[in-house]
């Protein structure tokens, strides 16, 4: 059974799965993610793409390139594949401050990667 999104074991499980994901072709950058209304409270974490690797860690990053903010419900819908990231942004269900080009162009190879989908499939 997959851990509850943003639950106690979720971020650790995601971090382990992302260790093997190759980000070749994707731009380096940092996304700060803030989710409000989760069962565990406001749950900030950040995603880092650097030097061909992908990592995720709890807390706030000191210098994110972008900040993605959304409700727990909308985050879970995107996480589980019921709502696309682009649709969440275009409909205002995800707020994006900072480098929009990095997310939708620079990280496009990563976000469309079958390797990423396979790595995270057991957690969705």
DOMARBA-974327 format. One record per residue: chain; residue number from 0; x, y, z of N, C-alpha, C, CB in turn. Coordinates in steps of 0.1 Angstrom, whole numbers, always signed. Glycine has a CB too. Example, Ala and Ser with C-alpha at 12.3 -4.5 7.8 and 13.67 -1.06 7.14 Angstrom:
PT   chain     n     n.x     n.y     n.z    ca.x    ca.y    ca.z     c.x     c.y     c.z    cb.x    cb.y    cb.z
PT       A     0    +132     -57     +78    +123     -45     +78    +132     -33     +78    +113     -45     +90
PT       A     1    +128     -22     +71    +137     -11     +71    +129      +0     +79    +141      -6     +57
This chain:
PT   chain     n     n.x     n.y     n.z    ca.x    ca.y    ca.z     c.x     c.y     c.z    cb.x    cb.y    cb.z
PT       A     0      +8     -12      +0      +0      +0      +0      +9     +12      +0     -10      +0     +12
PT       A     1      +6     +22      -8     +13     +34     -10     +11     +43      +3     +10     +42     -22
PT       A     2     +21     +50      +7     +20     +59     +19     +11     +71     +15     +33     +64     +24
PT       A     3      +3     +76     +24      -5     +87     +22      +3     +99     +17     -13     +91     +35
PT       A     4      -1    +106      +7      +7    +118      +2      +9    +128     +13      +0    +124     -10
PT       A     5     +22    +131     +15     +26    +141     +25     +26    +135     +39     +19    +153     +24
PT       A     6     +22    +123     +40     +22    +116     +53     +36    +114     +59     +14    +103     +53
PT       A     7     +37    +108     +70     +49    +106     +77     +60     +99     +69     +47     +98     +90
PT       A     8     +57     +88     +62     +67     +81     +54     +68     +85     +39     +64     +66     +55
PT       A     9     +59     +93     +35     +57     +96     +21     +70    +103     +15     +46    +105     +18
PT       A    10     +75    +113     +21     +86    +121     +15     +99    +112     +15     +89    +133     +23
PT       A    11    +101    +104     +25    +112     +95     +26    +111     +85     +14    +113     +88     +39
PT       A    12     +99     +79     +12     +97     +69      +1     +99     +76     -12     +83     +63      +2
PT       A    13     +95     +88     -14     +97     +95     -27    +112     +97     -29     +89    +108     -27
PT       A    14    +119    +101     -19    +133    +104     -20    +141     +92     -24    +139    +109      -7
PT       A    15    +137     +80     -19    +144     +68     -22    +142     +65     -37    +139     +56     -13
PT       A    16    +129     +66     -41    +126     +63     -55    +133     +72     -65    +111     +63     -57
PT       A    17    +134     +85     -61    +140     +95     -71    +155     +93     -72    +137    +108     -66
PT       A    18    +162     +86     -63    +177     +85     -64    +181     +79     -77    +182     +76     -52
PT       A    19    +174     +71     -83    +178     +64     -95    +174     +71    -108    +173     +50     -96
PT       A    20    +166     +82    -107    +161     +89    -118    +172     +98    -124    +148     +97    -115
PT       A    21    +174     +96    -137    +184    +104    -145    +176    +117    -150    +191     +96    -156
PT       A    22    +182    +128    -148    +175    +141    -153    +182    +146    -165    +175    +151    -142
PT       A    23    +189    +138    -173    +196    +143    -185    +186    +150    -194    +203    +131    -192
PT       A    24    +191    +162    -199    +182    +170    -207    +174    +180    -200    +174    +161    -215
PT       A    25    +173    +179    -187    +165    +189    -179    +175    +199    -173    +158    +181    -168
PT       A    26    +170    +211    -172    +177    +222    -166    +179    +220    -151    +171    +236    -169
PT       A    27    +190    +225    -145    +191    +225    -131    +182    +235    -125    +206    +227    -127
PT       A    28    +177    +233    -113    +169    +242    -106    +163    +237     -93    +158    +247    -115
PT       A    29    +156    +245     -86    +150    +242     -73    +135    +246     -73    +158    +248     -61
PT       A    30    +126    +237     -69    +112    +241     -67    +109    +239     -53    +103    +232     -77
PT       A    31    +104    +250     -47     +98    +249     -33     +84    +245     -35    +100    +262     -25
PT       A    32     +79    +235     -27     +65    +231     -28     +58    +233     -14     +64    +216     -32
PT       A    33     +47    +241     -15     +40    +243      -3     +26    +238      -5     +40    +259      +1
PT       A    34     +21    +230      +4      +8    +224      +3      +0    +227     +16      +9    +208      +1
PT       A    35     -11    +234     +14     -19    +237     +26     -31    +228     +28     -24    +252     +25
PT       A    36     -34    +226     +40     -46    +218     +43     -44    +203     +43     -57    +221     +34
PT       A    37     -31    +198     +44     -29    +184     +44     -32    +179     +58     -14    +181     +40
PT       A    38     -35    +166     +59     -37    +160     +73     -26    +162     +83     -40    +145     +71
PT       A    39     -14    +163     +77      -2    +166     +86      +1    +180     +87     +10    +158     +81
PT       A    40      -8    +189     +83      -5    +204     +84      +1    +209     +71      +3    +207     +96
PT       A    41      +5    +221     +71     +12    +227     +60     +25    +219     +59     +15    +242     +62
PT       A    42     +28    +214     +47     +39    +205     +45     +49    +210     +34     +34    +191     +41
PT       A    43     +58    +219     +37     +67    +224     +27     +78    +213     +24     +74    +237     +31
PT       A    44     +82    +212     +12     +93    +204      +8     +99    +210      -5     +90    +189      +6
PT       A    45    +111    +206      -9    +116    +211     -21    +122    +200     -29    +127    +222     -18
PT       A    46    +122    +203     -42    +128    +194     -53    +140    +200     -59    +117    +190     -63
PT       A    47    +150    +193     -60    +163    +198     -66    +167    +190     -78    +174    +199     -56
PT       A    48    +169    +196     -90    +175    +190    -101    +188    +196    -103    +165    +191    -114
PT       A    49    +199    +188    -102    +212    +193    -103    +222    +182    -108    +217    +199     -90
PT       A    50    +230    +185    -117    +241    +176    -122    +235    +163    -126    +251    +175    -111
PT       A    51    +224    +162    -132    +218    +150    -137    +211    +142    -127    +229    +142    -143
PT       A    52    +209    +147    -115    +203    +140    -104    +190    +147     -99    +213    +137     -92
PT       A    53    +182    +140     -93    +169    +145     -87    +168    +141     -73    +157    +140     -95
PT       A    54    +165    +151     -64    +163    +148     -50    +152    +156     -45    +176    +151     -43
PT       A    55    +147    +152     -33    +136    +159     -26    +139    +158     -12    +122    +152     -29
PT       A    56    +136    +169      -5    +139    +170     +10    +128    +179     +17    +153    +176     +12
PT       A    57    +126    +176     +29    +116    +183     +37    +121    +197     +40    +113    +176     +50
PT       A    58    +112    +206     +42    +115    +220     +46    +117    +230     +35    +128    +220     +54
PT       A    59    +121    +241     +38    +122    +252     +28    +136    +253     +24    +118    +266     +35
PT       A    60    +138    +255     +11    +151    +258      +5    +154    +272      +6    +151    +253     -11
PT       A    61    +167    +276      +8    +170    +290     +10    +169    +299      -3    +184    +292     +15
PT       A    62    +171    +292     -15    +171    +300     -27    +164    +292     -38    +185    +303     -31
PT       A    63    +150    +290     -37    +143    +283     -48    +142    +292     -60    +129    +279     -43
PT       A    64    +142    +285     -72    +139    +292     -84    +124    +295     -86    +145    +284     -96
PT       A    65    +116    +286     -80    +102    +288     -81     +95    +282     -68     +96    +281     -94
PT       A    66     +83    +287     -66     +75    +283     -54     +62    +278     -60     +74    +294     -43
PT       A    67     +58    +266     -58     +45    +260     -62     +37    +259     -49     +47    +247     -69
PT       A    68     +25    +265     -49     +16    +265     -38      +2    +259     -42     +15    +279     -31
PT       A    69      -3    +250     -34     -16    +245     -37     -23    +238     -25     -15    +235     -48
PT       A    70     -35    +235     -27     -42    +228     -16     -38    +214     -16     -58    +230     -17
PT       A    71     -41    +207      -5     -38    +193      -4     -46    +185     -14     -41    +188     +10
PT       A    72     -59    +188     -16     -67    +181     -25     -62    +182     -39     -81    +187     -25
PT       A    73     -58    +194     -44     -53    +196     -57     -39    +189     -59     -52    +211     -61
PT       A    74     -31    +190     -49     -18    +184     -49     -20    +169     -51     -10    +186     -37
PT       A    75     -28    +163     -43     -31    +148     -44     -36    +144     -58     -40    +144     -33
PT       A    76     -45    +153     -64     -50    +150     -77     -39    +149     -87     -61    +160     -81
PT       A    77     -30    +159     -87     -19    +159     -96     -10    +147     -93     -11    +172     -95
PT       A    78      -7    +145     -81      +2    +133     -77      -3    +120     -82      +3    +133     -61
PT       A    79     -16    +118     -81     -22    +105     -85     -26    +105    -100     -35    +103     -77
PT       A    80     -24    +116    -107     -26    +116    -122     -40    +120    -126     -23    +102    -127
PT       A    81     -48    +124    -117     -62    +128    -121     -62    +142    -126     -71    +127    -109
PT       A    82     -52    +150    -125     -51    +164    -129     -37    +166    -134     -55    +174    -117
PT       A    83     -35    +172    -145     -21    +175    -150     -16    +187    -143     -21    +177    -165
PT       A    84      -3    +188    -142      +4    +200    -137      +0    +212    -144     +19    +198    -137
PT       A    85      +0    +211    -158      -3    +223    -166     -17    +228    -164      -1    +220    -181
PT       A    86     -27    +218    -163     -41    +222    -160     -42    +228    -146     -50    +210    -161
PT       A    87     -35    +223    -136     -36    +228    -123     -31    +243    -123     -27    +220    -113
PT       A    88     -21    +246    -131     -15    +259    -132     -25    +268    -139      -1    +259    -138
PT       A    89     -29    +264    -151     -38    +272    -159     -51    +275    -153     -40    +265    -173
PT       A    90     -56    +266    -145     -69    +268    -138     -68    +276    -125     -76    +255    -136
PT       A    91     -55    +279    -121     -53    +286    -108     -53    +277     -96     -64    +296    -107
PT       A    92     -54    +264     -98     -54    +255     -87     -40    +253     -81     -60    +241     -91
PT       A    93     -30    +256     -88     -16    +257     -84     -11    +271     -87      -7    +246     -90
PT       A    94      -6    +277     -77      +0    +291     -78     +15    +289     -81      -2    +300     -66
PT       A    95     +21    +296     -90     +35    +295     -93     +41    +308     -92     +37    +288    -107
PT       A    96     +51    +310     -83     +59    +322     -83     +73    +319     -87     +59    +328     -68
PT       A    97     +78    +327     -95     +92    +325    -100     +93    +320    -114     +99    +315     -91
PT       A    98    +102    +311    -117    +106    +307    -130     +97    +297    -137    +120    +302    -130
PT       A    99     +86    +302    -143     +77    +294    -150     +83    +287    -161     +65    +303    -155
PT       A   100     +93    +293    -168    +100    +286    -179    +107    +274    -175    +109    +296    -186
PT       A   101    +113    +275    -163    +121    +263    -158    +111    +251    -156    +127    +267    -144
PT       A   102    +100    +254    -150     +91    +243    -147     +85    +236    -160     +79    +247    -139
PT       A   103     +80    +245    -169     +73    +239    -181     +82    +237    -193     +62    +249    -185
PT       A   104     +94    +243    -194    +103    +240    -205    +116    +233    -200    +107    +253    -212
PT       A   105    +122    +239    -190    +135    +233    -185    +133    +219    -179    +141    +242    -175
PT       A   106    +122    +217    -173    +120    +204    -167    +111    +194    -175    +113    +205    -153
PT       A   107    +107    +199    -187     +99    +191    -196    +104    +177    -198     +97    +198    -209
PT       A   108    +117    +175    -201    +122    +161    -203    +120    +152    -191    +137    +161    -207
PT       A   109    +122    +158    -179    +120    +151    -166    +105    +147    -164    +126    +159    -155
PT       A   110     +97    +157    -165     +83    +155    -163     +76    +145    -173     +75    +168    -163
PT       A   111     +82    +144    -184     +76    +135    -194     +84    +121    -194     +77    +141    -208
PT       A   112     +93    +120    -185    +102    +108    -185     +95     +96    -180    +114    +111    -176
PT       A   113     +96     +85    -188     +90     +72    -184     +98     +67    -171     +91     +62    -195
PT       A   114    +110     +70    -170    +118     +66    -159    +112     +72    -146    +133     +71    -160
PT       A   115    +108     +85    -146    +102     +91    -135     +89     +85    -132    +100    +106    -137
PT       A   116     +80     +82    -142     +67     +76    -140     +69     +62    -133     +60     +75    -153
PT       A   117     +78     +54    -138     +81     +41    -133     +85     +42    -118     +91     +33    -142
PT       A   118     +95     +51    -116    +100     +52    -102     +89     +56     -92    +111     +63    -102
PT       A   119     +80     +64     -96     +69     +68     -86     +56     +60     -87     +66     +83     -89
PT       A   120     +55     +51     -96     +43     +44     -98     +38     +37     -85     +44     +34    -109
PT       A   121     +47     +31     -78     +43     +23     -66     +39     +32     -55     +55     +14     -61
PT       A   122     +41     +45     -56     +38     +54     -45     +25     +62     -48     +49     +64     -43
PT       A   123     +19     +59     -59      +7     +67     -63      -6     +59     -60      +7     +70     -77
